[in-house]
């Protein structure tokens, strides 16, 4: 099932007219090692996790150095060391203090940690992220840090508002030509996100099926 679901998602990505490379991240939070292994066997290499301890257990159990692990959940200060040691990408950076801690704790033996600034595009009180107005002031502070690499932005829009929100994110990206990554779009709206310029889509349900 997971293999055929992955193929369907890739077909959906290919069906959208776009010129940018699109990276497919399989969001594997709450999924078993066996389910992740099925996705790996089907050729999937990028996985997204929300919960640190659960993710560390899986990374350890799978032990595949060729995989790319993305942290996509909220970040607490006391988790920054383990995140910076074990992940390749962080999508949910929302404070300069967290960026500083990730930079300090990133082992020098590893490449700089790829980070995305989470933008609270619809100004929702229940969601993390910086406001559009704060972005310009925060970017220079992150860019000067040595062991992380700011690659772009991430957002989680309100479903009923996603087209407008994705367009706002595309407009934001256009102001920063040095940045190359825009993480937006999930199972329900990946086509719309790619049309608006997403370079990373985060897909859980449509790969692994509905959660129990």
N, C-alpha and C positions, 0 to 999 in steps of 0.2 A: 504493500500500500504506500509506504513512504517513498519508495523509488518512483512509482507512477505519479504520486502527488508532486514530487520535485519536478518531474518532466512537465507536468501541467503548468506549474508556476513559471518554469523557464519559457514555455510556449507563450504564456501571457505576457512576459517581459518582451519577448521577441515580436509580439504582435503590435506593440506600441511603436509608433514612428519616433525614433530618437537617434541622436548622433553620439551621445555620451556613453562611456562604459558604465554598466550597472552591475554593482556587486550585490549578490544575494546573500543575506545573513539569515540563517535558520535560527529562529528564536527558540531555544531548547530549554527554557526555564520549566521546572517541574517535570521534565521528560526524563525517562530512564536512560542509563548508559546504553542499554540494548537498542533503544529507539535511535539514539544519536549514532550508534555504530551502523545501523541500517542506512542512515543518511550518508555517513562517510563511505560506506560500501557502494553507494549510488553516485559517488563523486563529489559530495558536498564538502567544502573545506572551511567555510566561515560559520561560526556559531555564536549566538548572542545569549547572555545570561544576565539575570536580574539580581540573584541572591548569591552573595559571595561564598558562603560556606558550601552551599550546594554545588556551586560552580567548581570550587577547588577540589571537591571530592570527585567530580566527573573528569576534570583535567588530569588528575592523578591516576584515576582508574583507566582512562583511555590511553594516556601516555604517548600520544601521536604528535611528534614535533612539527609535522607539516601543517597542522591545523592553525587557524587564525581565530583567536578568541576575542569577542567584543563584550565589554561590560556596558549594559544598557539600562541598569537600574539606578535608583537614587544612591548617592555616595555619602556615607558618614565619614567624618574625619578619622575615626579609629580604624577604618577599613582601607585607608589609602595605601599603606605599605603592601598589603597582600595583593591589592588590585594592580599596583604598579609593577609588582614582581611577576605576575602571572598572566596579564592580559596584553594584547597587541593594540587594541583600540578601546577608548572610553568615549561613549556617545553622550553621556549625561553630565558633563562638566557644567556647573552652574554658579561657581564662586571662585574668585581669585585665590582665596585661601586653600581651597581644594587643589587647584592647579599647582600652587607652591608645594603642597605636601606630596603630590604625585611626582613632581620634578625632583624633590629632595630624595624621595625613596626609590626612584627608578634605578635599578642596578646599572652601573656604568658598563657592564659587560653586554648589556642589551641595547638594541637600537632605541632611539627616542620613542616614547609612548605616543601613539597617534591619538589626538583628542579632538572632540567636537564640542562646541559650545551649544548647550541646550537653550533654545529660545522659546519662551512661553508666548507663542505667537497669538493666542486668543486671550491673553491676560486673564487666565483662569486661576482662581485662588487655590484650587485643589491640585494644581500642577506645578512642578519645579520649572526652573529656567529663568533666564534674564529677560527683561523686556527689550523690545526693539530699540528703545531709546538708550538703553544701557550698553548696547553692543560696542559702539565706537569707543567708549571709554575703557572697556575691559580688554579688548583685543591687544593693545600695545603691552599691557601688563602680562598677558599670557605669552606673547611672542618672545619676550626677553628671557623667559625661563629656559634653562639649558637642556633638560633631559626629556622634554615633551615637545611634540610638534603639533601646532594648531593646524588642522587640516580643513576645518569648515564648521558646519552647523547641523544641529538635529532639532526636529520639532515633533510634537504629538498634537495635531490639531483636534478641535471638536469635529466629530464625524460629519455633522450637518453643515460644517463650514469649511470642509477640507480644500475645496477648489480655490477659494479666495485665500486661504492661509498658505497653501502651496505657492500661489502666485506671489504673495508677499515675501516668502522665503527666497524665491528665485530672484526677486528684486534686490533683496539683501545680498545674496551671493554676487550679483553683478557689480556691487560696490567694492568687492575684494578679489580682484583678479588673481592674486597669489594663492588664494584658497581653492581647493579642488574637490571638496567632498560635501555632499548634501544628503543627509540621512533622513528620509521621510517616506511614508508609504508603508502600509501593512496589508494584510490579506484582503481587506475590503476595498482599498483605494489605491493599489499599487500602480494601476495604469495611469490614473490621474496624476500621481506623484511623478512618474517617469516623464509624462508629457510636460510637466512643469520644471523638469531638470534634475530630479533625484538621481544621485549616483550610487546610493545605497538604499535598498529596501529591506525591511525587517519583517520576515514572514514566519509565523508560528503555526496557527491553526491549519492553514491550507497546505502545510507540509506534514505536520504530525497528527492532524485530525483534532476534533474537539477534545478538551480536557475532560477527564472523568468527573 
